[in-house]
Amino acid sequence: MYVHYREAAAAVAGMQETYGPLTRRNSGSSVLFWLKGDLCRGHVMSVERGVTGDVYSVRRHVVGGGTEVVEVKEKAIVFGRDNA
């Protein structure tokens, strides 16, 4: 399982090296982010723009079934792409 996280982290690093960091993240954007040491994938539900950084409400899949909405700070998002 951890091999997949390392592969995903390497893919993200390669994308950011090639294309640069993507900073535009709006509602509906797909993102990869760190949560409690795990690399997760989710969709931005809402964004609270702040002076020192943005905070995102992200819906993610929960292992075993269901979803949850978590609060993710801008620094924890490693890759995002606007679906629009």
C-alpha positions as CSV (number, residue, x, y, z in Angstrom):
1,M,0.0,0.0,0.0
2,Y,2.8,2.5,0.9
3,V,4.4,1.8,-2.5
4,H,1.4,3.4,-4.1
5,Y,1.8,6.5,-2.0
6,R,5.5,6.8,-2.9
7,E,4.6,6.3,-6.6
8,A,1.9,9.0,-6.4
9,A,4.3,11.4,-4.6
10,A,7.0,10.8,-7.3
11,A,4.4,11.4,-10.0
12,V,3.3,14.7,-8.4
13,A,7.0,15.8,-8.0
14,G,7.6,15.1,-11.7
15,M,4.4,17.0,-12.7
16,Q,5.4,20.0,-10.6
17,E,8.9,19.9,-11.9
18,T,7.7,19.8,-15.5
19,Y,4.7,22.1,-15.3
20,G,5.3,24.1,-12.2
21,P,3.0,24.2,-9.2
22,L,-0.6,24.7,-10.1
23,T,-2.1,27.3,-7.7
24,R,-5.6,27.8,-9.1
25,R,-8.0,25.6,-7.1
26,N,-11.7,26.3,-7.0
27,S,-14.8,24.4,-6.1
28,G,-14.9,21.2,-8.2
29,S,-11.2,21.0,-8.6
30,S,-9.5,17.6,-8.1
31,V,-6.6,17.7,-5.7
32,L,-3.9,15.5,-4.1
33,F,-3.2,16.4,-0.5
34,W,-1.5,15.3,2.6
35,L,-3.7,14.3,5.6
36,K,-2.2,12.9,8.8
37,G,0.9,11.7,6.8
38,D,-1.1,10.0,4.0
39,L,-1.4,11.2,0.5
40,C,-5.1,11.5,-0.4
41,R,-7.2,12.4,-3.4
42,G,-10.4,14.4,-3.3
43,H,-12.6,17.2,-4.7
44,V,-12.7,20.8,-3.5
45,M,-16.2,21.6,-2.1
46,S,-15.4,25.2,-1.0
47,V,-12.6,27.6,-0.5
48,E,-12.0,30.1,2.3
49,R,-9.5,32.7,1.0
50,G,-7.3,34.0,3.7
51,V,-4.5,36.6,4.1
52,T,-1.9,34.0,5.1
53,G,-3.2,31.1,3.0
54,D,-6.4,29.4,1.8
55,V,-8.3,26.7,3.6
56,Y,-10.2,24.1,1.5
57,S,-13.1,21.9,2.3
58,V,-12.3,18.7,0.5
59,R,-14.5,15.6,0.1
60,R,-12.5,12.4,0.0
61,H,-13.2,8.7,-0.2
62,V,-12.9,6.8,3.1
63,V,-11.4,3.3,3.0
64,G,-14.1,0.8,3.7
65,G,-16.9,2.9,2.3
66,G,-18.3,6.4,2.3
67,T,-16.8,9.8,2.1
68,E,-15.9,12.6,4.5
69,V,-15.3,16.3,4.1
70,V,-12.0,17.4,5.7
71,E,-10.4,20.8,6.1
72,V,-7.1,21.1,4.2
73,K,-4.7,24.0,4.4
74,E,-3.1,25.3,1.2
75,K,0.3,24.0,2.1
76,A,-0.9,20.4,2.4
77,I,-2.2,20.4,-1.3
78,V,0.5,19.0,-3.6
79,F,-1.3,19.1,-6.9
80,G,-4.6,20.4,-8.1
81,R,-6.3,20.8,-11.5
82,D,-9.3,23.0,-12.3
83,N,-11.9,20.9,-14.0
84,A,-13.4,24.0,-15.8
